[in-house]
């Protein structure tokens, strides 16, 4: 949970229900991130160079235009 922005002092004050909810939310977030990563790996291993370059350009532009997201 700390990796997702929760501070330890705050976590220690959470109820069990809150901990369970936040853990479930972070698990969903991690699963979505892993799915995106797997998709990118598949593009990189199966795609042709042109599609790989396009995908890399989109990701790079997104990272530079909106680094806070």
N, C-alpha and C positions, 0 to 999 in steps of 0.2 A: 504494500500500500504506500510505503514511503516513496517508492519509485514513481508513483502516480501523483505525488504532491502532498500526501498527508504527512503532517509532522508527528513525531513520536509522542510529544505531550498531548496532542489532540487524540491520537489513537488510544492512548491509555484511558481517556475519558469517554470513549464510545461505549454504547451499550452493545451487548452481544448481537442484537438484531442489526444495529448499524454496521458492526464489523462484518457480519455475514452479507449484508447488502453491498457494502463497498468492495468486499472480496469478489463477490459475483460480478460486479460492474467492471472491476479491473481484469477479471478473467475474460469477460466478453471483449474488452478493449484489446487485450493481448491476443486473443484468438483472431480478431479482425486484422490486427497488424500482421500476424503470422500468415494469414490467408493472402494479404497483399504481397508480402515478401515471397511467398511461394509462387504467386502469379508472375512476379517479376523474374524469378529464377527460371520459370518455365519459358517466358518470353526470351530470356537471354540464352537458354540452351537450345530452343527449337526454332526461334525466329531467325529471319534473315537479317543481315547487317543493317539494312535500311530501316526496318521496324525497330530494331534495337536502338539505333541512333535517334529515331523519333521519340521513343519512350524515354530515353536518357535526357534528351533535350527538354521534354515536358516536365520531367521530375526536377531537373536542374533549374528551370525557369520558376517552377512552383516554389522551390526551396529558397530562391533568391528574392522572389517577389513577396512571399508571405512566410518569412522565417518563424513567425510566432505560432503558426498552425501546425 
